[in-house]
Amino acid sequence: MVPAAKMHVDEVDVDEALVRRLLGEQLPQWAELPLERVPSDGTDNAIYRLGDDMAVRMPRYPSAAGQVTKEAQWVPRLAPHLPLDVPVPLALGEPGDGYPWRWSVVTWLPGGRASFEALSDPGDAAARLAGFVRALERIDTEGGPPPGDHNFGRGAPLATRDGYVRDALAQLGSELDVGAAEAAWERALSAPEYSAPGVWIHGDLHGGNLLTNGGRLTGVIDFGGLGVGDPACDVMPAWTFFRGPARATFRERLAVDDATWERGRGWALSMGLIALPYYRDTNPSLAGTARRWIEEVLTDRDG
């Protein structure tokens, strides 16, 4: 699942030798531990497993670089309040050896990337993820970062994504039912905007950032989209991960109003539409996932 080509025009080269040198220079206590690239279709960071219980996260391009400091500041404060496992930052590395940004060492969580098909009880997984979202939303937000470049605007008003969605629809042409997608997007945009104080959001909930162990949902990773904003952003796993009765369970346990649910649908749709043309050639696995998100939104007749 490692993309064959660079995904971003401003992406830097990261390889095992670079990571090993940085560890040796800055964190020598871990420099001799086994180091192995983690296969992933993720787009923001190159991940290396370090020893048995740690991972190194290396931002790939400038827009992802600010996530490291944010995660180090906030994830340790949030983690004790969350009902699922999350990777906690253990150390920050500094730029060096030609690598331009901060990087991090975090705890390695047991389990594997989640897939809906591998869940032993999808309803239980829906209830557990809804519990995670609700717990995150209850944490005090004082000093928390509002949506911005650091999290790609996750949690901002849905209308801020309109231009990107329109551009994507124009690029997709005959690849999908553009008319249906545009109608679904317009419906989401017409939902009332969020007007209450912002809450903590993860900002990127889909199968690639969920962990299962023995068929049970056990962890949530990658807090690069973390911020304080509209909770609708964390409703999107209803379409980016769940389906059928599990989707209904997720909605019931979240107890969100119709407007929040509709904005969440818009978030899921926009994520798929924007990602599909962008990663079509450089990350076919992610492009295929994005297409499935779009299909789930467009075929959902009950939500």
PyMOL commands that set and color helices and strands:
alter all, ss='L'
color gray80, all
select helices_A, chain A and resi 16-26+28-30+62-65+67-81+116-118+122-138+149-151+158-175+178-189+207-209+231-235+237-240+244-254+258-279+284-299
alter helices_A, ss='H'
color red, helices_A
select strands_A, chain A and resi 35-37+45-50+54-59+89-93+103-107+112-113+199-201+210-213+216-220+227-229
alter strands_A, ss='S'
color yellow, strands_A
deselect
rebuild
show_as cartoon
